[in-house]
Amino acid sequence: MEEEHRKVPFECRSCWHVWHEDYDVRHIEDDHGHAGGEVWLRAGLPVSPPSSGEICPKCGCQQAVMFPDGYLVRHPELIPPVGPVVLDATPLLSPVRRPLY
Protein backbone atom coordinates (compact mmCIF):
# COMPACT_ATOMS: atom_id res chain seq x y z
CA MET A 1 0.00 0.00 0.00
CA GLU A 2 1.40 3.36 -1.07
CA GLU A 3 0.33 6.74 0.29
CA GLU A 4 0.81 10.11 -1.38
CA HIS A 5 0.01 13.66 -0.33
CA ARG A 6 -2.04 15.80 -2.76
CA LYS A 7 -2.92 19.48 -2.71
CA VAL A 8 -6.14 20.03 -4.64
CA PRO A 9 -6.73 23.67 -5.71
CA PHE A 10 -10.23 25.15 -5.97
CA GLU A 11 -11.70 28.44 -7.18
CA CYS A 12 -15.06 29.90 -6.20
CA ARG A 13 -17.21 31.01 -9.14
CA SER A 14 -19.00 33.56 -6.98
CA CYS A 15 -16.22 35.53 -5.18
CA TRP A 16 -13.21 34.15 -7.17
CA HIS A 17 -11.47 33.06 -3.96
CA VAL A 18 -8.70 30.49 -4.61
CA TRP A 19 -7.72 27.94 -1.97
CA HIS A 20 -6.36 24.41 -1.73
CA GLU A 21 -7.19 21.43 0.42
CA ASP A 22 -4.73 18.74 1.51
CA TYR A 23 -5.53 15.06 1.02
CA ASP A 24 -3.65 11.82 1.62
CA VAL A 25 -4.38 9.17 -1.00
CA ARG A 26 -3.77 5.49 -0.26
CA HIS A 27 -3.35 3.21 -3.25
CA ILE A 28 -4.58 -0.26 -2.35
CA GLU A 29 -3.52 -3.51 -4.03
CA ASP A 30 -5.42 -6.77 -4.05
CA ASP A 31 -3.97 -10.13 -2.91
CA HIS A 32 -2.28 -10.61 -6.31
CA GLY A 33 -0.50 -7.23 -6.38
CA HIS A 34 -2.91 -5.56 -8.81
CA ALA A 35 -4.26 -2.05 -8.29
CA GLY A 36 -7.40 -2.26 -6.23
CA GLY A 37 -8.41 1.39 -5.84
CA GLU A 38 -7.78 4.53 -3.87
CA VAL A 39 -8.86 5.74 -0.44
CA TRP A 40 -8.91 9.51 0.08
CA LEU A 41 -8.17 10.79 3.61
CA ARG A 42 -8.35 14.18 5.35
CA ALA A 43 -6.91 14.39 8.86
CA GLY A 44 -6.71 10.58 8.88
CA LEU A 45 -10.43 10.07 8.17
CA PRO A 46 -11.80 8.60 4.92
CA VAL A 47 -13.60 11.14 2.72
CA SER A 48 -15.05 11.11 -0.78
CA PRO A 49 -12.67 12.24 -3.54
CA PRO A 50 -12.72 15.99 -4.19
CA SER A 51 -15.00 17.26 -6.92
CA SER A 52 -16.44 20.45 -8.28
CA GLY A 53 -19.18 21.77 -6.07
CA GLU A 54 -17.08 22.17 -2.92
CA ILE A 55 -18.22 24.90 -0.52
CA CYS A 56 -16.18 28.11 -0.61
CA PRO A 57 -14.67 28.87 2.82
CA LYS A 58 -14.93 32.62 2.15
CA CYS A 59 -18.51 33.15 0.92
CA GLY A 60 -20.21 29.74 1.34
CA CYS A 61 -21.07 29.36 -2.34
CA GLN A 62 -21.35 25.77 -3.61
CA GLN A 63 -20.10 26.52 -7.13
CA ALA A 64 -16.38 25.99 -6.66
CA VAL A 65 -14.41 24.28 -9.41
CA MET A 66 -11.28 22.16 -9.19
CA PHE A 67 -8.10 23.01 -11.03
CA PRO A 68 -6.30 20.22 -12.91
CA ASP A 69 -3.39 18.30 -11.37
CA GLY A 70 -0.16 20.29 -11.38
CA TYR A 71 -1.90 23.68 -11.66
CA LEU A 72 -0.28 25.07 -8.49
CA VAL A 73 3.18 24.12 -9.74
CA ARG A 74 2.66 26.27 -12.83
CA HIS A 75 1.04 29.12 -10.84
CA PRO A 76 2.92 29.51 -7.52
CA GLU A 77 1.46 33.00 -7.02
CA LEU A 78 -1.81 31.33 -5.97
CA ILE A 79 -0.21 29.53 -3.01
CA PRO A 80 -0.94 31.55 0.15
CA PRO A 81 2.06 32.67 2.23
CA VAL A 82 2.97 30.53 5.25
CA GLY A 83 3.74 33.33 7.70
CA PRO A 84 1.84 36.48 8.58
CA VAL A 85 1.38 39.01 5.79
CA VAL A 86 3.40 42.22 6.26
CA LEU A 87 1.61 45.27 4.91
CA ASP A 88 3.51 47.94 2.99
CA ALA A 89 3.60 51.18 5.04
CA THR A 90 4.25 53.40 1.99
CA PRO A 91 1.42 55.95 1.66
CA LEU A 92 -0.57 55.85 -1.55
CA LEU A 93 -0.33 59.00 -3.65
CA SER A 94 -2.79 59.81 -6.39
CA PRO A 95 -1.31 60.56 -9.82
CA VAL A 96 -4.17 63.02 -10.43
CA ARG A 97 -3.45 66.66 -9.54
CA ARG A 98 -5.77 68.48 -7.17
CA PRO A 99 -7.65 71.40 -8.64
CA LEU A 100 -6.12 74.81 -7.84
CA TYR A 101 -9.44 76.45 -6.94
Backbone torsions as a table, in degrees:
resi	resn	phi	psi	omega
1	MET	NA	125.1	177.4
2	GLU	-105.6	150.4	177.7
3	GLU	-131.6	133.6	178.2
4	GLU	-128.4	154.3	179.4
5	HIS	-101.4	130.8	179.0
6	ARG	-127.1	137.0	171.3
7	LYS	-103.2	120.6	-178.6
8	VAL	-108.2	114.6	-179.6
9	PRO	-84.6	144.8	178.7
10	PHE	-130.5	158.3	173.8
11	GLU	-138.3	133.9	179.0
12	CYS	-81.9	132.8	178.6
13	ARG	-82.6	-5.5	179.5
14	SER	-96.6	-54.6	-176.7
15	CYS	-108.0	-0.3	178.8
16	TRP	63.3	21.5	176.4
17	HIS	-69.8	136.1	178.3
18	VAL	-113.0	132.1	177.9
19	TRP	-149.3	169.2	175.7
20	HIS	-132.4	154.6	177.1
21	GLU	-123.1	142.1	-178.4
22	ASP	-94.8	133.9	177.8
23	TYR	-131.5	149.8	167.7
24	ASP	-109.1	131.6	-177.9
25	VAL	-117.1	121.9	177.1
26	ARG	-99.9	126.3	177.0
27	HIS	-96.0	120.4	-174.4
28	ILE	-103.9	139.1	176.5
29	GLU	-111.2	151.2	176.4
30	ASP	-82.1	-174.0	-176.7
31	ASP	-64.6	-18.7	-177.9
32	HIS	-100.8	4.5	177.4
33	GLY	88.6	7.8	179.0
34	HIS	-89.2	154.2	179.6
35	ALA	-61.8	129.6	-177.2
36	GLY	-112.9	-9.5	179.2
37	GLY	139.0	-173.3	-179.0
38	GLU	-129.4	147.2	172.7
39	VAL	-122.3	122.9	179.7
40	TRP	-94.2	134.2	-177.1
41	LEU	-128.2	143.0	169.3
42	ARG	-130.7	122.9	-178.6
43	ALA	56.9	34.6	177.1
44	GLY	82.3	-1.5	-179.1
45	LEU	-107.5	139.1	179.0
46	PRO	-66.1	135.5	177.6
47	VAL	-134.9	165.9	175.4
48	SER	-74.7	153.3	179.0
49	PRO	-59.5	149.5	-179.1
50	PRO	-65.9	150.7	178.6
51	SER	-152.1	169.0	173.7
52	SER	-64.2	150.7	-177.2
53	GLY	102.2	7.7	175.3
54	GLU	-64.4	157.9	-179.0
55	ILE	-89.1	129.0	-179.7
56	CYS	-68.9	128.3	179.5
57	PRO	-72.0	-14.4	-177.9
58	LYS	-91.0	-47.0	-174.9
59	CYS	-118.3	-9.0	178.3
60	GLY	83.5	4.0	179.6
61	CYS	-67.7	146.4	-179.9
62	GLN	-103.0	24.2	-179.3
63	GLN	-114.1	44.1	177.0
64	ALA	-83.1	148.2	177.3
65	VAL	-119.2	152.4	178.7
66	MET	-90.7	143.6	171.7
67	PHE	-87.0	157.0	178.7
68	PRO	-69.6	162.6	178.0
69	ASP	-57.7	138.6	177.8
70	GLY	83.9	2.1	-177.2
71	TYR	-64.1	-41.6	-178.9
72	LEU	-67.7	-26.4	177.8
73	VAL	-68.2	-37.6	179.7
74	ARG	-81.9	-16.6	-179.3
75	HIS	-132.3	71.5	-177.5
76	PRO	-66.6	-16.3	180.0
77	GLU	-67.4	-15.9	179.1
78	LEU	-85.3	-11.0	-179.8
79	ILE	-79.0	122.3	-178.0
80	PRO	-66.4	149.0	179.3
81	PRO	-65.9	150.6	-177.9
82	VAL	-76.4	-45.0	-176.7
83	GLY	-88.7	-175.4	178.2
84	PRO	-68.8	147.4	-179.6
85	VAL	-81.1	128.9	178.4
86	VAL	-98.3	121.3	-179.1
87	LEU	-80.7	146.5	177.9
88	ASP	-78.1	126.3	-176.5
89	ALA	-87.0	0.2	-179.6
90	THR	-67.3	127.0	179.9
91	PRO	-68.9	146.7	178.2
92	LEU	-85.3	129.9	179.2
93	LEU	-115.4	134.4	-179.8
94	SER	-77.6	138.8	176.5
95	PRO	-79.4	-6.2	-178.5
96	VAL	-91.2	130.2	179.9
97	ARG	-72.7	146.9	175.1
98	ARG	-76.4	146.8	176.8
99	PRO	-65.9	148.4	-178.1
100	LEU	-79.3	-16.8	-177.5
101	TYR	-101.5	NA	NA
